[in-house]
């Protein structure tokens, strides 16, 4: 359904809500509720797409300082961090 058809459907729902017969008003109300749900879902989809686009892709290096140090604790932490990121990436591609 294109935007013009969607707006026509919304106008149709508004006009039905002004009808004298109760079942017609109920149909208009139902159309209005459905249009509202479509709007909400479209907003959520847009937000989810924006969030996904903001995440670094697998090919982009994460902006993390992974330089190794002479200190054993720092080496362990760096290697652990790199391994966790790699496993998370593998998990995303497998799922």
N, C-alpha and C positions, 0 to 999 in steps of 0.2 A: 504494500500500500504506500503510495507516495504522500508527500506532505499535504498536497491539495485535497486528496481524498480523506486524509485523516482529519483535517480541519472541517471538511464538510460533515463528516460523521459527528464531530464534536458539536457543530451547529445544530445538526439534526437532533442530537440528544437534548440540547438546551430547549429547542422548540417543543419537543415531546413533553418535557417537564411542565410546560405551560398548558397542556391539553386539559380538557374538562374530565375526561374519563381516567379513572384511577389507574387502570392497567397501562394506559399510554404514558402517564406520568411515571409509573414504576419502570417502564421500559426506558424512558429518557434518563431516569436516575441510574439505571444499570449501565447504560451507555456511558454516562458521565463517570461512573466509578471505574469502568474498564479503561476509559481514556486516561484517567488519573493513574491507574496502575501501569499503563504503557509508559506514561511520562516518568514515573518513578523508576521503572526498570531501565529505561533509556538513560536516566541520570546515573544509576548504579553501573551500567555497562560502560558509560563514558569514564566514570571515575576509576573503574577497574582497568580499563585500557590505559589510562594515564599513569596509574600506579605501575602497571606492567612495563610501560615504556620507560619509566624512571629507574627501574631496576637495571643494574649492569648485566649485560648479556654475557654468555659464556666466553665469547671471544675478547671481551674487554677485560683488561687486567683490573683487579680490585685495587683501590687506592689504599694499600696497606704497606707499611714498611716491614718487609720480610728480610731485611739484611740480617745476617747472622752476626752474633757477637761471640766474644771469647768466653762469656759467662754461660755456664751449663744451663742455668735456669732460663735464660733468655733464648738459648738455642732450642730447648725443649718446648718453650711456649710458642716460638715461631714455627717450628715444625708441626706442632699440634694444630695451630691455627690454619696453616696451609693445608694440612690433611683434612681438617673438618670442612673447609671451603670446597676442596676437591670432591669429597664424599657428598656434600650437599648438591653440588653441580651434577654429579652422576645420578643422584636420586631424582633430581628434577627431570633429567632427560629420560630416565627409565619409567617415570610415572606418567 
